[in-house]
Amino acid sequence: MTQPHPVVGTVDDYELDGPHRVPWVLGTHLHPDAGPLGRAPEGSRVCMIEAHDFARRKPYHHQKLTLVFSAMRHARDALRAAGYDVEYVKADSFGDGLVTYVERHPEDTLVAMRSPSHRSGDRFRELVDDAGGALELVDNELFCSTRAAFDEWANDGRDSFRHESFYRWMRRESGVLVGPDGAPVGGEWNLDDANREFPPDDWESPPVYDPGVDEVTADVSDWVADEFDTWGSADEFAWPVTREEALAALDHFVTERLPAFGPYQDAMRADDPAMAHALLSPALNLGLLHPWEAVSAIESAYERRDDVPLESAEGAVRQILGWREFVRHVYRHTMPDLAAASQLGAERDLPEFYWTGETDMHCVASTVDDVAERGYAHHVQRLMVLSNFATLWGVDPAELNEWFHAAYVDAYHWVTTPNVVEMGSFGHGAFATKPYVSSANYLDRMSDYCGDCAYDPDRSTGKGACPFNALYWEFLARNEDELRSNHRMGLMYGHVDDKREDGELDEIVQRVSELRSMKREGEL
């Protein structure tokens, strides 16, 4: 078994000795071997609180709520079967649940891993204090790096918020895909350039792991439908809800999907939302899987098998050991400013078609439909379709972030906020070095959406021209004061100058005005 704790940095040294130091297992800390639960003697009491009020705050995807509550109840049952005394409290709020728990066990000190969400530790302390109980917070062990290790590295004169330098540091420190001489296997740290192929027409994506729906999950799904105002389909639920299913999903990815993952990582197909992606983020973010378990399995597959190319192994490692760790640290360093950031002054409302899918833009409609059906679309659809359009349109990053948080089964505030507000919307400037926006050219090259679209990807103006084209050039013109000096934008602003000189920019601005009118009339 691989280590269920960080491998970069020093893990907290503590014990759960005595009957009254009790693990408090949160719904995103479900790994049985990590943190306080992993240190608790067999037969110990365990606290779990199933709070419901968060699920009433926004129209979460039905499958997201089903996943969270089903995974918690399965973890409870597994712990009880293993002999633990699980005090499982269902309540409207954490505060109510803690009052109930403390009334039953007033001598207990709850020991919990810190949640990655901003100020959650302070809030939990307040709630436990109000309930008359005691709380000890320890480091979250469900990541590959500790907070202290990152902070020490970041304060050592390096540019702390550049992913590539962070990723290389993580590779060196962990030894993943690194040779005995300290150099990266294959000679390059990052093979992103090899992750941008589009599959041939006859390529069939590998099968998707489906754990099935057991009685507990079916009952939870029915209860969620009755209890909460949700969005999205309840059908086709295929997410791991147990530790065993999460491990099986990891094995399936490594065995069946990893070889094709690298080359086609950035590709998008309308009828293939999963492509060869890992689909492990829901299990990772619930703690059913430890990220080091995933990284180790990927590296081992590359070392043992001839069918796993380096660009697939490195691409998958980069997402988990690199990007996932990176955004966790950026989030805690930039909150609360990050959540409200909008450095380009974007303040428009999110179009209603992000909820309905009713738009003639095939890429947007298809991706929204994917999310509605499964609570999922892969990372390039998130960045280059949904966030791209919203940024070009001028949507308030905070509102876009709220939509992602509600709509995706793997979405939590610490994950979505850096990805959506910063990477997707260029809202803060913490680590994104330019806006990640594009015209229809990128979508046409990396997807099959444009072939069946009502809009022409080769035209910027006139009836039937793809909205992404006019919006792209108008976005650059609208934000010229903020972006022209960016050294990565020089070539694009040369094109803006050409379009301004020959009068095309005026036509583009007029086309955007038409598009905004079409949106108001529900005709976009």
C-alpha positions as CSV (number, residue, x, y, z in Angstrom):
1,M,0.0,0.0,0.0
2,T,1.3,3.5,-0.9
3,Q,1.6,6.3,1.7
4,P,-1.7,7.9,2.6
5,H,-0.1,11.1,3.6
6,P,2.1,13.9,2.0
7,V,5.4,12.9,0.6
8,V,6.8,16.4,0.3
9,G,7.1,17.9,3.8
10,T,6.9,16.6,7.3
11,V,3.7,15.1,8.6
12,D,2.2,16.1,11.9
13,D,3.3,13.9,14.8
14,Y,0.4,13.1,17.1
15,E,-1.5,10.2,18.5
16,L,-5.1,9.4,19.4
17,D,-4.4,7.9,22.7
18,G,-7.2,7.4,25.1
19,P,-10.9,6.9,24.5
20,H,-11.8,10.7,24.4
21,R,-9.6,11.8,21.5
22,V,-12.0,11.1,18.7
23,P,-11.5,11.5,14.9
24,W,-14.0,13.8,13.3
25,V,-14.3,12.6,9.8
26,L,-15.5,15.2,7.3
27,G,-17.3,14.3,4.1
28,T,-14.2,15.1,2.1
29,H,-11.9,13.2,4.4
30,L,-13.0,9.7,3.8
31,H,-9.7,7.9,3.4
32,P,-9.6,5.2,6.2
33,D,-5.8,5.4,6.6
34,A,-5.1,9.1,6.6
35,G,-5.1,11.7,9.4
36,P,-6.8,11.1,12.8
37,L,-8.8,8.2,11.5
38,G,-5.7,6.4,10.4
39,R,-4.2,6.8,13.9
40,A,-7.3,5.8,15.9
41,P,-7.1,2.4,17.5
42,E,-9.5,-0.3,16.2
43,G,-12.9,0.0,17.9
44,S,-12.5,3.7,18.6
45,R,-15.4,6.1,18.5
46,V,-15.6,8.2,15.3
47,C,-17.6,11.3,14.8
48,M,-19.3,12.0,11.5
49,I,-21.8,14.8,10.9
50,E,-24.0,14.8,7.9
51,A,-25.1,18.4,7.6
52,H,-27.7,19.4,5.0
53,D,-28.0,23.2,5.0
54,F,-25.2,23.7,2.5
55,A,-27.2,21.7,0.0
56,R,-30.0,24.3,0.1
57,R,-27.8,27.3,-0.7
58,K,-27.6,26.8,-4.4
59,P,-29.0,24.4,-7.1
60,Y,-26.3,21.8,-6.8
61,H,-26.2,19.0,-9.4
62,H,-28.3,16.1,-8.3
63,Q,-25.4,13.7,-8.8
64,K,-23.0,15.9,-6.7
65,L,-25.3,15.7,-3.6
66,T,-25.9,12.0,-4.2
67,L,-22.2,11.4,-4.4
68,V,-21.3,13.3,-1.2
69,F,-24.1,11.9,1.0
70,S,-23.8,8.3,-0.4
71,A,-20.0,8.3,0.1
72,M,-20.4,9.5,3.7
73,R,-23.0,6.8,4.5
74,H,-20.9,4.1,2.8
75,A,-17.8,5.2,4.8
76,R,-19.9,5.0,8.0
77,D,-21.1,1.5,7.2
78,A,-17.5,0.4,6.3
79,L,-16.2,1.7,9.6
80,R,-18.9,0.1,11.6
81,A,-18.2,-3.2,9.8
82,A,-14.6,-2.8,10.8
83,G,-15.5,-2.5,14.4
84,Y,-15.5,1.3,15.0
85,D,-18.1,3.0,17.1
86,V,-19.4,5.6,14.6
87,E,-21.5,8.4,16.0
88,Y,-23.2,9.5,12.8
89,V,-25.3,12.6,13.3
90,K,-27.7,13.9,10.7
91,A,-28.5,17.6,11.2
92,D,-29.5,20.8,9.4
93,S,-26.1,22.3,10.1
94,F,-22.7,21.5,11.5
95,G,-23.5,23.6,14.5
96,D,-26.7,21.6,15.3
97,G,-24.8,18.3,14.7
98,L,-22.0,19.3,17.1
99,V,-24.5,20.3,19.8
100,T,-26.0,16.8,19.5
101,Y,-22.6,15.1,19.6
102,V,-21.3,17.1,22.5
103,E,-24.4,16.4,24.5
104,R,-23.8,12.7,24.0
105,H,-20.1,12.7,24.5
106,P,-19.1,15.8,26.6
107,E,-15.7,14.6,27.5
108,D,-14.5,14.1,23.9
109,T,-11.9,16.2,22.1
110,L,-12.6,16.0,18.4
111,V,-9.5,15.8,16.2
112,A,-10.0,16.8,12.6
113,M,-7.9,17.5,9.6
114,R,-8.1,21.0,8.3
115,S,-10.4,21.5,5.4
116,P,-8.8,23.3,2.4
117,S,-11.7,25.8,2.2
118,H,-11.0,29.3,3.4
119,R,-11.5,30.0,7.1
120,S,-13.2,26.6,7.6
121,G,-10.9,25.8,10.5
122,D,-11.8,29.1,12.3
123,R,-15.5,28.4,11.6
124,F,-15.3,24.8,13.0
125,R,-13.6,26.1,16.1
126,E,-16.4,28.6,16.7
127,L,-19.0,25.9,16.2
128,V,-17.3,23.5,18.6
129,D,-16.8,26.2,21.2
130,D,-20.5,27.2,20.9
131,A,-21.5,23.6,21.4
132,G,-19.3,23.4,24.5
133,G,-16.9,20.9,23.1
134,A,-13.1,20.8,22.3
135,L,-11.5,20.6,18.9
136,E,-7.9,20.0,17.8
137,L,-7.1,20.7,14.1
138,V,-4.2,18.9,12.4
139,D,-2.7,19.1,8.9
140,N,-4.7,17.7,6.0
141,E,-2.9,14.6,4.9
142,L,-4.9,14.1,1.7
143,F,-2.4,16.0,-0.5
144,C,1.1,15.2,-1.7
145,S,2.6,18.3,-0.1
146,T,2.3,20.0,3.2
147,R,1.5,23.6,3.7
148,A,4.7,24.2,5.6
149,A,6.8,22.6,2.8
150,F,5.2,24.9,0.2
151,D,5.6,28.0,2.3
152,E,9.3,27.3,3.0
153,W,9.9,26.7,-0.7
154,A,7.9,29.8,-1.8
155,N,9.8,32.1,0.6
156,D,13.2,30.9,-0.6
157,G,13.4,33.5,-3.3
158,R,11.5,31.6,-5.9
159,D,8.5,32.8,-7.9
160,S,6.0,31.0,-5.8
161,F,2.9,31.2,-8.0
162,R,4.3,29.9,-11.3
163,H,3.0,26.4,-11.8
164,E,5.9,25.1,-13.9
165,S,8.6,25.9,-11.3
166,F,6.4,24.5,-8.5
167,Y,5.8,21.3,-10.6
168,R,9.5,20.7,-11.2
169,W,10.1,21.2,-7.5
170,M,7.5,18.6,-6.6
171,R,9.0,16.1,-9.1
172,R,12.4,16.6,-7.7
173,E,11.3,16.3,-4.1
174,S,9.1,13.3,-4.6
175,G,11.4,11.6,-7.2
176,V,8.4,10.9,-9.6
177,L,9.6,10.3,-13.2
178,V,13.1,11.5,-12.2
179,G,16.2,9.5,-13.0
180,P,19.1,8.8,-10.6
181,D,21.0,11.8,-11.9
182,G,18.1,14.1,-10.9
183,A,17.1,14.8,-14.4
184,P,13.5,14.2,-15.7
185,V,12.9,10.9,-17.4
186,G,13.0,11.5,-21.1
187,G,14.9,14.7,-20.7
188,E,12.0,17.1,-20.5
189,W,10.0,18.1,-17.4
190,N,6.8,19.0,-19.3
191,L,5.5,17.3,-22.4
192,D,2.4,19.5,-22.9
193,D,3.3,20.0,-26.5
194,A,2.6,16.2,-27.1
195,N,-0.8,16.4,-25.4
196,R,-2.5,18.4,-28.2
197,E,-3.4,15.8,-30.9
198,F,-6.9,15.2,-32.2
199,P,-7.9,11.6,-32.6
200,P,-8.7,10.1,-36.1
201,D,-12.3,9.5,-37.0
202,D,-12.0,5.8,-36.4
203,W,-10.6,6.2,-32.9
204,E,-12.7,4.7,-30.1
205,S,-12.2,6.0,-26.6
206,P,-11.5,3.3,-24.0
207,P,-14.4,2.1,-21.8
208,V,-15.5,4.1,-18.8
209,Y,-15.5,2.4,-15.4
210,D,-19.0,2.1,-14.0
211,P,-19.3,0.8,-10.4
212,G,-23.1,0.5,-10.6
213,V,-25.7,1.9,-8.2
214,D,-26.3,0.0,-5.0
215,E,-29.2,0.2,-2.6
216,V,-27.6,2.9,-0.5
217,T,-26.9,5.2,-3.4
218,A,-30.3,4.6,-4.9
219,D,-32.0,5.5,-1.6
220,V,-29.8,8.6,-1.3
221,S,-30.6,9.7,-4.9
222,D,-34.4,9.4,-4.2
223,W,-34.0,11.3,-0.9
224,V,-31.9,14.1,-2.6
225,A,-34.7,14.5,-5.2
226,D,-37.3,14.9,-2.5
227,E,-35.3,17.1,-0.2
228,F,-33.4,19.6,-2.3
229,D,-33.8,21.9,-5.2
230,T,-31.2,20.4,-7.6
231,W,-30.1,20.8,-11.2
232,G,-29.1,18.2,-13.7
233,S,-29.9,14.6,-14.3
234,A,-30.2,11.9,-11.6
235,D,-29.6,9.2,-14.2
236,E,-26.4,7.6,-15.4
237,F,-24.7,8.0,-12.0
238,A,-21.4,6.2,-12.4
239,W,-19.1,7.7,-9.7
240,P,-17.2,5.7,-7.0
241,V,-18.9,6.0,-3.6
242,T,-16.6,3.6,-1.6
243,R,-12.9,3.1,-1.0
244,E,-13.0,-0.2,-3.0
245,E,-14.8,1.4,-5.9
246,A,-12.3,4.3,-5.9
247,L,-9.4,1.9,-6.1
248,A,-11.1,-0.1,-8.8
249,A,-11.6,3.2,-10.8
250,L,-7.9,4.0,-10.4
251,D,-6.9,0.5,-11.6
252,H,-9.3,0.9,-14.6
253,F,-7.8,4.2,-15.6
254,V,-4.3,2.9,-15.4
255,T,-5.1,-0.3,-17.2
256,E,-7.5,0.8,-19.8
257,R,-7.4,4.6,-20.3
258,L,-3.9,5.9,-19.5
259,P,-2.2,4.9,-22.8
260,A,-4.4,7.2,-24.8
261,F,-4.7,9.9,-22.2
262,G,-1.6,11.9,-23.1
263,P,-1.9,12.5,-26.9
264,Y,-5.7,13.3,-26.7
265,Q,-5.7,15.1,-23.4
266,D,-6.8,18.5,-24.9
267,A,-9.2,17.1,-27.5
268,M,-12.9,17.5,-27.4
269,R,-15.6,15.4,-29.1
270,A,-19.3,16.2,-28.9
271,D,-20.4,12.6,-28.3
272,D,-17.5,11.6,-26.0
273,P,-17.3,13.6,-22.8
274,A,-14.9,11.3,-21.1
275,M,-12.4,10.7,-23.9
276,A,-9.5,9.0,-22.1
277,H,-9.5,11.2,-19.0
278,A,-9.0,9.6,-15.6
279,L,-12.4,10.6,-14.1
280,L,-10.7,10.3,-10.6
281,S,-11.2,13.9,-9.4
282,P,-14.5,13.1,-7.5
283,A,-12.9,10.3,-5.6
284,L,-9.7,12.3,-4.9
285,N,-11.6,15.3,-3.7
286,L,-13.7,13.2,-1.3
287,G,-10.6,11.5,0.1
288,L,-11.7,8.1,-1.2
289,L,-8.3,8.1,-3.0
290,H,-5.1,9.6,-2.0
291,P,-3.4,11.5,-4.8
292,W,-0.1,9.8,-4.0
293,E,-1.8,6.4,-4.7
294,A,-2.8,7.7,-8.1
295,V,0.6,9.2,-8.9
296,S,2.4,6.0,-7.8
297,A,0.1,3.8,-9.9
298,I,0.6,6.0,-13.0
299,E,4.4,6.0,-12.6
300,S,4.5,2.2,-12.0
301,A,2.4,1.6,-15.1
302,Y,4.9,3.6,-17.2
303,E,7.8,1.8,-15.7
304,R,6.3,-1.7,-16.2
305,R,4.4,-1.5,-19.5
306,D,5.4,-0.7,-23.0
307,D,1.9,0.6,-24.0
308,V,2.1,3.6,-21.7
309,P,3.9,6.5,-23.5
310,L,5.8,9.0,-21.4
311,E,3.5,11.8,-22.5
312,S,0.5,10.0,-21.0
313,A,2.2,9.3,-17.7
314,E,3.8,12.7,-17.4
315,G,0.5,14.4,-18.4
316,A,-1.5,12.6,-15.8
317,V,1.2,13.2,-13.1
318,R,1.3,16.9,-14.0
319,Q,-2.4,17.2,-13.3
320,I,-2.3,15.5,-9.9
321,L,1.1,16.1,-8.5
322,G,1.4,19.5,-10.1
323,W,-1.8,21.3,-10.8
324,R,-4.0,20.0,-8.1
325,E,-1.4,20.7,-5.4
326,F,-0.6,24.1,-6.9
327,V,-4.1,25.4,-6.9
328,R,-4.6,24.3,-3.3
329,H,-1.7,26.4,-2.2
330,V,-2.5,29.4,-4.3
331,Y,-6.1,29.3,-3.0
332,R,-5.0,29.5,0.6
333,H,-2.4,32.3,-0.1
334,T,-4.8,34.5,-2.1
335,M,-8.1,34.1,-0.3
336,P,-10.3,36.0,0.4
337,D,-9.3,38.4,-2.3
338,L,-9.3,35.7,-5.0
339,A,-13.0,34.9,-4.7
340,A,-14.1,38.4,-5.4
341,A,-11.3,39.4,-7.9
342,S,-12.2,40.8,-11.3
343,Q,-9.1,42.7,-12.5
344,L,-10.6,43.3,-16.0
345,G,-13.8,44.7,-14.5
346,A,-16.1,42.0,-15.8
347,E,-19.5,42.2,-14.3
348,R,-22.1,40.8,-16.7
349,D,-24.5,38.2,-15.6
350,L,-24.0,34.6,-16.6
351,P,-26.1,33.7,-19.6
352,E,-29.1,31.5,-18.8
353,F,-28.0,28.9,-21.3
354,Y,-25.3,27.8,-18.8
355,W,-28.3,26.3,-17.0
356,T,-30.5,25.3,-19.9
357,G,-28.0,24.5,-22.7
358,E,-30.3,26.4,-25.1
359,T,-27.9,28.1,-27.5
360,D,-27.0,27.5,-31.1
361,M,-23.3,27.5,-30.3
362,H,-22.7,23.8,-30.5
363,C,-19.6,23.7,-28.3
364,V,-21.4,25.5,-25.4
365,A,-24.7,23.6,-25.8
366,S,-22.9,20.2,-26.0
367,T,-20.7,20.9,-23.0
368,V,-23.5,22.2,-20.8
369,D,-25.5,19.1,-21.8
370,D,-22.5,16.9,-20.7
371,V,-22.5,18.7,-17.3
372,A,-26.2,18.4,-16.9
373,E,-26.2,14.7,-17.7
374,R,-23.2,13.7,-15.6
375,G,-22.0,16.6,-13.5
376,Y,-18.8,16.5,-15.5
377,A,-16.9,17.8,-18.5
378,H,-13.2,17.5,-18.8
379,H,-10.7,20.3,-18.1
380,V,-10.3,21.6,-21.6
381,Q,-14.1,21.9,-22.0
382,R,-14.1,23.8,-18.7
383,L,-11.3,26.2,-19.7
384,M,-11.6,26.6,-23.5
385,V,-15.4,26.4,-23.9
386,L,-17.2,27.4,-20.8
387,S,-14.7,29.8,-19.1
388,N,-13.5,31.0,-22.5
389,F,-17.0,32.2,-23.6
390,A,-17.8,33.6,-20.2
391,T,-14.6,35.6,-20.1
392,L,-15.1,36.9,-23.7
393,W,-18.7,37.8,-22.8
394,G,-17.5,39.7,-19.7
395,V,-19.2,37.6,-17.0
396,D,-18.4,38.4,-13.4
397,P,-15.9,35.7,-12.4
398,A,-17.6,35.2,-9.0
399,E,-20.9,34.3,-10.7
400,L,-19.1,31.9,-13.1
401,N,-17.4,30.4,-10.1
402,E,-20.7,29.8,-8.3
403,W,-22.0,28.0,-11.4
404,F,-19.0,25.7,-11.6
405,H,-19.2,25.0,-7.8
406,A,-22.9,24.0,-8.1
407,A,-22.7,22.1,-11.4
408,Y,-19.7,19.8,-11.1
409,V,-19.5,16.6,-9.0
410,D,-15.8,17.3,-8.2
411,A,-16.2,21.0,-7.5
412,Y,-15.2,22.5,-4.1
413,H,-14.4,26.1,-3.4
414,W,-10.7,25.5,-3.0
415,V,-10.7,23.8,-6.5
416,T,-13.0,26.0,-8.5
417,T,-11.8,29.4,-7.3
418,P,-8.2,29.3,-8.6
419,N,-9.3,27.4,-11.8
420,V,-12.3,29.6,-12.6
421,V,-11.6,33.0,-11.2
422,E,-7.9,33.1,-12.1
423,M,-7.1,30.5,-14.8
424,G,-10.5,30.7,-16.6
425,S,-11.3,34.4,-16.1
426,F,-7.9,36.1,-15.5
427,G,-9.6,37.7,-12.5
428,H,-6.7,38.2,-10.1
429,G,-3.2,37.9,-11.6
430,A,-1.9,35.5,-8.9
431,F,-0.5,33.1,-11.4
432,A,-2.1,33.4,-14.8
433,T,0.3,35.3,-17.1
434,K,-2.4,36.1,-19.7
435,P,-6.1,35.5,-20.3
436,Y,-6.7,32.0,-21.6
437,V,-9.1,33.0,-24.3
438,S,-9.4,32.1,-28.0
439,S,-11.4,32.5,-31.1
440,A,-13.1,29.7,-32.9
441,N,-9.8,28.7,-34.5
442,Y,-8.7,26.8,-31.4
443,L,-12.1,25.1,-31.0
444,D,-12.2,24.1,-34.6
445,R,-8.7,22.6,-34.4
446,M,-9.2,20.7,-31.1
447,S,-12.8,19.6,-31.4
448,D,-15.5,18.3,-33.7
449,Y,-18.0,20.9,-32.5
450,C,-17.8,23.3,-35.4
451,G,-18.8,20.8,-38.1
452,D,-22.3,20.5,-36.8
453,C,-22.7,24.1,-35.6
454,A,-25.1,26.7,-36.9
455,Y,-22.3,29.2,-36.8
456,D,-19.3,29.5,-39.2
457,P,-16.0,29.2,-37.4
458,D,-14.2,31.0,-40.3
459,R,-16.2,34.2,-40.1
460,S,-16.1,37.0,-37.6
461,T,-18.9,39.3,-38.8
462,G,-22.2,39.0,-40.6
463,K,-25.1,36.7,-40.0
464,G,-24.0,33.2,-39.0
465,A,-20.5,34.2,-38.0
466,C,-19.2,32.3,-35.0
467,P,-19.7,34.4,-31.8
468,F,-16.3,33.4,-30.4
469,N,-14.5,35.3,-33.2
470,A,-16.1,38.7,-32.8
471,L,-16.1,38.4,-29.1
472,Y,-12.4,37.5,-29.0
473,W,-11.3,40.6,-31.0
474,E,-13.8,42.9,-29.1
475,F,-12.5,41.5,-25.8
476,L,-8.9,42.4,-26.8
477,A,-10.0,45.9,-27.8
478,R,-12.2,46.4,-24.7
479,N,-9.3,45.4,-22.4
480,E,-6.5,47.0,-24.4
481,D,-5.4,49.3,-21.5
482,E,-4.9,46.4,-19.2
483,L,-3.5,43.8,-21.7
484,R,-1.5,45.5,-24.4
485,S,1.6,45.8,-22.3
486,N,1.6,42.1,-21.6
487,H,4.5,40.6,-23.4
488,R,2.6,37.5,-24.3
489,M,-0.1,39.5,-26.0
490,G,2.0,41.5,-28.4
491,L,1.3,39.5,-31.6
492,M,-2.5,39.6,-30.9
493,Y,-2.5,43.4,-30.5
494,G,-0.6,43.7,-33.8
495,H,-3.6,42.0,-35.3
496,V,-6.0,44.4,-33.4
497,D,-4.1,47.3,-34.9
498,D,-4.5,45.9,-38.4
499,K,-8.2,45.4,-37.9
500,R,-8.6,48.9,-36.5
501,E,-6.7,50.4,-39.4
502,D,-8.8,48.7,-42.1
503,G,-12.1,49.3,-40.4
504,E,-12.8,45.7,-39.6
505,L,-12.8,46.4,-35.8
506,D,-15.8,48.6,-36.2
507,E,-17.7,45.8,-37.9
508,I,-16.6,43.4,-35.1
509,V,-17.9,45.8,-32.4
510,Q,-21.2,46.0,-34.3
511,R,-21.3,42.2,-34.5
512,V,-20.8,42.0,-30.7
513,S,-23.7,44.4,-30.2
514,E,-25.9,42.2,-32.4
515,L,-24.8,39.1,-30.4
516,R,-25.8,40.8,-27.1
517,S,-29.2,41.7,-28.6
518,M,-29.6,38.1,-29.7
519,K,-28.8,36.8,-26.2
520,R,-31.4,39.1,-24.7
521,E,-34.0,37.7,-27.2
522,G,-32.9,34.1,-26.5
523,E,-31.6,33.7,-30.0
524,L,-27.9,33.2,-29.4
